[in-house]
């Protein structure tokens, strides 16, 4: 599918979506699959506590973000200014239930699906396809 470009949308991050993406990413990429139930509960509690603190800090610092995705890359505008990330600098895009996590060498940009219309979801999917890694893939 040819994406309808550019794709523009705003994201006001919500705690639940942020934590869902953080948990999904951490459990898919950091925590071994063979940990005990008690360890999973502990990790989930720690991720919730630390993730909530990070969310409060980041959301106050960044605020609502305006994104533009096109053939060149991703641009995010926020209270902190503008960040442009060319597709060549994207290391991987992870797809989880609540959204995408666009990873770069230092850090990542979460894109919740709730911020996208159906048409935008299709366009973004076409743009990130070359970089996409779904959970469980190597």
MOMOBEL-V717107 format. One record per residue. RES is the residue in three letters. SS is DSSP state (alpha for helix, beta for strand, coil for the rest). Layout:
RES;SS + RES;SS
This chain:
UNK;coil + UNK;coil + UNK;coil + UNK;coil + UNK;coil + UNK;coil + UNK;beta + UNK;beta + UNK;beta + UNK;beta + UNK;beta + UNK;coil + UNK;coil + UNK;coil + UNK;alpha + UNK;alpha + UNK;alpha + UNK;alpha + UNK;alpha + UNK;alpha + UNK;alpha + UNK;alpha + UNK;alpha + UNK;alpha + UNK;alpha + UNK;alpha + UNK;alpha + UNK;alpha + UNK;alpha + UNK;coil + UNK;coil + UNK;coil + UNK;coil + UNK;coil + UNK;coil + UNK;coil + UNK;alpha + UNK;alpha + UNK;alpha + UNK;alpha + UNK;alpha + UNK;alpha + UNK;alpha + UNK;alpha + UNK;alpha + UNK;alpha + UNK;alpha + UNK;alpha + UNK;alpha + UNK;alpha + UNK;alpha + UNK;alpha + UNK;alpha + UNK;alpha + UNK;alpha + UNK;alpha + UNK;alpha + UNK;alpha + UNK;alpha + UNK;alpha + UNK;alpha + UNK;alpha + UNK;coil + UNK;coil + UNK;beta + UNK;beta + UNK;beta + UNK;beta + UNK;beta + UNK;coil + UNK;coil + UNK;coil + UNK;beta + UNK;beta + UNK;beta + UNK;beta + UNK;beta + UNK;beta + UNK;coil + UNK;coil + UNK;beta + UNK;beta + UNK;beta + UNK;beta + UNK;beta + UNK;beta + UNK;alpha + UNK;alpha + UNK;alpha + UNK;coil + UNK;coil + UNK;beta + UNK;beta + UNK;beta + UNK;beta + UNK;beta + UNK;coil + UNK;coil + UNK;beta + UNK;beta + UNK;beta + UNK;beta + UNK;beta + UNK;coil + UNK;coil + UNK;coil + UNK;coil + UNK;beta + UNK;beta + UNK;beta + UNK;beta + UNK;beta + UNK;alpha + UNK;alpha + UNK;alpha + UNK;coil + UNK;coil + UNK;alpha + UNK;alpha + UNK;alpha + UNK;alpha + UNK;alpha + UNK;alpha + UNK;alpha + UNK;alpha + UNK;alpha + UNK;alpha + UNK;alpha + UNK;alpha + UNK;alpha + UNK;alpha + UNK;beta + UNK;beta + UNK;beta + UNK;coil + UNK;coil + UNK;coil + UNK;coil
